[in-house]
Amino acid sequence: MEKNQYEISYLPNKFDVIWEKTKEMFNKEIKTLTDLNLTFFKGESDFLKEIEKSYPEDGEEFLKVYKHISSLILELDKVFEKNEIDILKSNTTDEITLTRKQAAIIFILGFFNIFYSNKEKMQVNRFFDFDVIISSNKEPEVTKGRSFLNYMKTIGKWLEEKNEILDEKVTYIREKKYFDIKNYGEKKKLCDVEICESGSLFDSEASFFVDFANEYIGGGVLSGGCVQEEILFTVEPEAVVSIFFMEKMDDNDAIRIDNLIKYSDYSGYGFSFKYEKSAINDEKIIRHNIIAIDALCDFSGGVDKTSVRRDFIKAYVGFNLINYQNEGLQNLKKTIATGNWGCGAFGGDFELKFIQQLLAATYAGVDKLYYYTFQREEMKNILINIEKIKSLDANDLYHRTLDSKLSKGKVLEIILNSNKEHLNKKNKKNKACYIY
């Protein structure tokens, strides 16, 4: 079906005036960061001034390959067959596949403000805006900017080497799906789960790991945010490109991104988040596939049944993306790494989020769930009772969770002590579990 004008964003070569101005800027000789600042930001980028002052080696390394970056932009007509990008809209199942070279072009044009200075004409997503980073000389924006410079430096180096890695594909998928408990038999065994009390999702052997996402993919990565999703997108900037063409997620939407590369190493979290060094080692390049799901904010004293149902289904839709067929990924194990999704800034209950994700993984057909606790005290009851949880039938646990009156801090206690016979009688009257 042909896309209408509101389902498309344009590249700069769509418009003669914008493209001529873009070529003029990228054709200019750039010898210093000051030249770069004046050419693209009228000398007003405090970030570039801070790099010149405090991290001159970052600037020097970037400038060594800048000519290859500018040449890539000038070859836009050759790299893209069309001068437009489809928008992946809410409540649809669709995908976009880009080569790393194409993804880099979109990122670079965004970083250098080509899109956003012409946002209305080019119909650019309002969140694809690097201005907060470019205009700041404060942390954590400087850390994000240094990571982005490192990414572009790496792309420039690969262009210089004519490295075939630039022809690899990154696939951006979104899927809409519903859940109906009636599709499952009376007895269903819970999927295998391993509780990981140390380590990071980045280090997991799982085929996919979960992005604790905002409904607008990327969250605050291009503004002030610096928690799990923002850190992920900072060190794997090909994920940032999704912001350009992804509408916000609705309740039955989830997003998957395949074949991301980790370009930067980091330390810390939140306001202690720091760029450390490049993660690119030609002998071992780290690749990830991610699943993005957004939790509801819940700071109430109780646990609302509607939100319990909604976040279970959201996790199910996301985890079900392991079954989405992508030619680029074949024969992967159906394994997912996750953790305390929605339990930080969104105020979710740790025990509830564990149970919801365990159930979602089970019904989605996940073979093994790796659950990272990040050594949070709130997970102690799960650790103590994990064997008891594993002994429950999945359908029983589902009804204990979705039909009980839960309260924060006592979720597991209530679930384990639920009157199974009473719930089973009640569940005979239950309708299918949908969110519209």
Secondary structure, DSSP 8 states (H G I E B T S, - for coil): ----GGGEEE-GGGSHHHHHHHHHHHHS---SHHHHHHHHHTT--HHHHHHHHH-HHHHHHHHHHHHHHHHHHHTHHHH-SSSEEE-B-TT--EEEEEEHHHHHHHHHHHHTTTTGGGHHHHT--TT---HHHHT--STTHHHHHHHHHHHHHHHHHHHHHT-GGGG-EEEEEEEE----GGGS-S--B--EEEEESSS-GGG--SSEEEEEE-SSTTTTTTTT--SHHHHHHHHSGGGGGGGGTB----TTEEEEEEEEE--EEEE-SGGG-EEEEE--BTTB--EEEEEEEE-----SSB--HHHHHHHHHHHHHHHGGGGS-BTTB-S---EEEE--TT-STT---HHHHHHHHHHHHHHHT-SEEEEE-TT-GGGHHHHHHHHHHHTSBHHHHHHHHHHS--BTT-HHHHHHTS-HHHHHHHHTT-------
